[in-house]
Amino acid sequence: MSSIAIQVRNLSKKFSYWNDRPTSLKSLLVDALLFRVNRGQRTQFTALDSVTFEVKKGEFIGIMGANGAGKSTLLKILSGIYSPTTGSLTVEGKIAPLIELGAGFHGELSGYENIFLNAAILGFSEVEVRSKLDSILAFADIGDKINMPVKKYSSGMLVRLGFSVATHLNASILLVDEVLAVGDIGFQKKCLDRIKTLYQQGSTVILVTHEPRAVLEHCSRCIVIADRKVLFDGIPSEAVKHYEQQTKS
Amino acid sequence: MMLSQSEFLCLNHRFLVSNLVNRNLKVKYRRSIAGILWTLLAPLSLAGLYFLVFRMILKVDQPFYMAFILSGVLPWNFISQSLVEGVDSLVGNWALISKVPVPVQVFPYVGTVTNFISLLIAIPVAIAASIISGAPVGVSLIALIPLLVCLFIIVYSIAMILGITYVILRDLKNAVGILIQFWFYATPVIYSEAMIPESFKWMIYVNPFGTFFASIHSILVRGEWPQAPHAIAILAWSAGLMLLASFLYGRYRRQVVEQI
């Protein structure tokens, strides 16, 4: 067992798309009839440019960056949705993405049924859900309404349920993206406490935020992403300074 | 890289598949009195209509006509529904695909499995219709099992291919709706393979579903085993389409997530 949870080496991500690419049958046919090769223009754009960093097991690190700096792309690569164009990514352990809470919740199904559906979508097994069911229900605190269709739930209840599922299953790395911005102050505190508990039990936490206070308060290290690159990687107070300079200009 | 066989059949994602199928069935039939019976009522009423038109009015001379019609209409209902839904299986699940790392072939798989369950409920009705109408059904009924497995693979593979093509070619949805109508009449569903003129017999071999219907009619109407050339054609279509779909997904599933 190594002590590294996530290792990112020279990772770049490029997206390519076509401008005015014919995507309808009619334009394809017209082009074919006129013997015209019209594939539009292929445009590439770089979302991340040779990013290198590592996260040790049991660390609580922050990731900051102005809008458009490449944070979302990085998160999608870390959670396995996108694959890197070049460079490498090694993840040791299972990631719980607290990016989209309650992914796949269906309004017509009950809260109880949605727990299983959501956990399955997040890639957990049935045994795992059954063994953690009591603690999921206790934390979500939905009460009798757990058997009601979730379309009748308040948005606060939905977030509680989603957060509870994602943080009670056996994941060793938590990827937290601004989810704490939803819900009332009481709930935000409860979520942070839950994340801290998991951290104290040995989980690795990656917190993506625009909030300098959260970084200063919780993180032992912070990475600032600017212009698709790692601008700074080090102590939070310095990181916040870099971040604030970035957003000023 | 091709999808492996276990990836093709989503074997490592059984919990996810069962939850999504469960969701589809529950959502479809919640607050409905007839519930899952609707999966039978729609094709049965269609079969009744064909019976009326072709037997009573056009006076088609086909023994055990009710058995004949049901053994054709019920599988066709599975095919057309799965393919229409298959077109939208990736694009329609964009919200999930772009936010959670799920293998994308799960979505056409779940759609096809949901419809296949309806077919499995309907097949006993077709068998009962054969027995009641006096068709000489017998041991060849066993051949239904491999036949339906092949049908599942063919339909799932085509649904996969349609789903991934729809990501870059948005005309497909309208085109498939029309195509399926033509496909229905080009396939021996409500007419028998024997009615096809000798010079057009090749058509059932170039149609992935052609020899399936010839075979299911042999089993449920004449009580015979499927003919060897028909069985070979079905196996070849299953293997070929499965390879093509596995190739396309192996190669392009990463891009799909970024292109939707």
Chai-1 contact restraints between the chains, C-beta under 6 A:
chainA,res_idxA,chainB,res_idxB,connection_type,confidence,min_distance_angstrom,max_distance_angstrom,comment,restraint_id
A,T23,B,R170,contact,1.0,0.0,6.0,A-B,restraint_1
A,S24,B,D171,contact,1.0,0.0,6.0,A-B,restraint_2
A,L25,B,D171,contact,1.0,0.0,6.0,A-B,restraint_3
A,S79,B,P101,contact,1.0,0.0,6.0,A-B,restraint_4
A,G80,B,P101,contact,1.0,0.0,6.0,A-B,restraint_5
A,I81,B,P101,contact,1.0,0.0,6.0,A-B,restraint_6
A,S83,B,R254,contact,1.0,0.0,6.0,A-B,restraint_7
A,E100,B,K99,contact,1.0,0.0,6.0,A-B,restraint_8
A,A103,B,K99,contact,1.0,0.0,6.0,A-B,restraint_9
A,A103,B,V100,contact,1.0,0.0,6.0,A-B,restraint_10
A,G104,B,L96,contact,1.0,0.0,6.0,A-B,restraint_11
A,H106,B,R23,contact,1.0,0.0,6.0,A-B,restraint_12
A,E108,B,V27,contact,1.0,0.0,6.0,A-B,restraint_13
A,E108,B,R30,contact,1.0,0.0,6.0,A-B,restraint_14
A,F116,B,N19,contact,1.0,0.0,6.0,A-B,restraint_15
A,L117,B,N19,contact,1.0,0.0,6.0,A-B,restraint_16
A,L117,B,R23,contact,1.0,0.0,6.0,A-B,restraint_17
A,A120,B,F15,contact,1.0,0.0,6.0,A-B,restraint_18
A,A120,B,L16,contact,1.0,0.0,6.0,A-B,restraint_19
A,A120,B,N19,contact,1.0,0.0,6.0,A-B,restraint_20
A,I121,B,V100,contact,1.0,0.0,6.0,A-B,restraint_21
A,S125,B,F15,contact,1.0,0.0,6.0,A-B,restraint_22
A,E126,B,F15,contact,1.0,0.0,6.0,A-B,restraint_23
